Every structure is written in C-alpha cells, then in structure tokens.
C-alpha cells in the first residue's frame, strides 16, 4: 500500500494578507468545491489547509511552496460518524 501523497491541481484566491487560499481542487476528473476552510497552518516552505466540501467530506491539503505542488494528505468522509475504526 502506498503512503505517498496525491498530487492535485488547485485553484486559489488571495487571502486577506495575500496568501494563496484554496477554493477548488481537482483529483483526476473530479472537481471538489471547497465550502469552508476549517483551519490552516502557514509556514515558509509548506502551508496546510483543513477544508470541507458541501457533503461535509474533510480534506487536508498541503502546498509545497518550493516545488509549487499541492498534495492531498488526508481525506475523511462526511458520511462516517463516530470514532475512526481501529
């Protein structure tokens, strides 16, 4: 099983301080519209964004600023309720 992050194409808009904020991303042929940015961690080399879509699916996206690449780090379905399986 691979643990490599999935590279994405991401469309952004400028945030309040000029930083890149994701608004939509693409996985193969699927477009995911970001409903809300739940949290973000900004650093010189990487930025992380915890986002959700209309179905309440949660994603963590990482922007590698040096490589100019976006990666999917985590996905959690909004359909699942309760503690994660062991």
N, C-alpha and C positions, 0 to 999 in steps of 0.2 A: 504494500500500500504506500502510495506516495504522500509525503507531507510537504511537498513544495507548494508555495502559494500560487494561486491562479492569477495570471496577468489579465488586466481589464483595460477597456477603453472607457475613460471617464470624461464627462462634460462638467465644467465647473463655472462658477461665477465668483467675482471678487467679494470677499467678506468685508466686514466693517473696517478692518485695518489693512486691506489689500491682499490678504492671504487667499489662496485658492480653496474654495468650498465646493465639494461635490454636489451636483444637483441630479445627475442621471448617470448610470453606468451600463455597460453592455458586456454580457457574457455570451460569446458566440452570437447567435441571432436574437437573443432575448435582451430587451431593454428593461431596466429597472429604474422607475421613477422614485427618487428619494422624497419621502413625505416629511421627514424630520431628521435633523442632526441631533442625536441624543447626547453626545459628548465628543470632545476632540482633545487630542494631545499634540501640541505643536513643538517641534524641536528643529535644530538647524539642518539635520540630514533627513529625518523622517517626520511625517505627520500621520497621525492615526485619527480616523473618524468612525464613531459608532453611529450608524444610521438605521432607519427603518423605512419600509415601504407601506403602501396602502393596506396590504394583507397582514401587517404587523410582523413581517419577517425582519429579523435583525441581522445586520452585517457589520463587520469591522473591516474597513478599507485602510490600506497603508500606502502613502505616497512616498516613494523613494525619490527625493529631490535631486540627488546626484545622477542617478540613472534615468530620471524623468519617466518613471514607471509606476503604475498603480497596481496593487495586488489585493486580492481577497484573502483575508487572514482568517475570518470566522463567519459562519452562517448559522443562524438558529431560526427554525420555522416558527411563525406566529401561530400555527395550528396546534403546536405542542404546549400543553400546560402542565406545570408540576416540576418536580426535580428532574434533572437530567439522568438518563439511565446509567447504571454502573458499568 
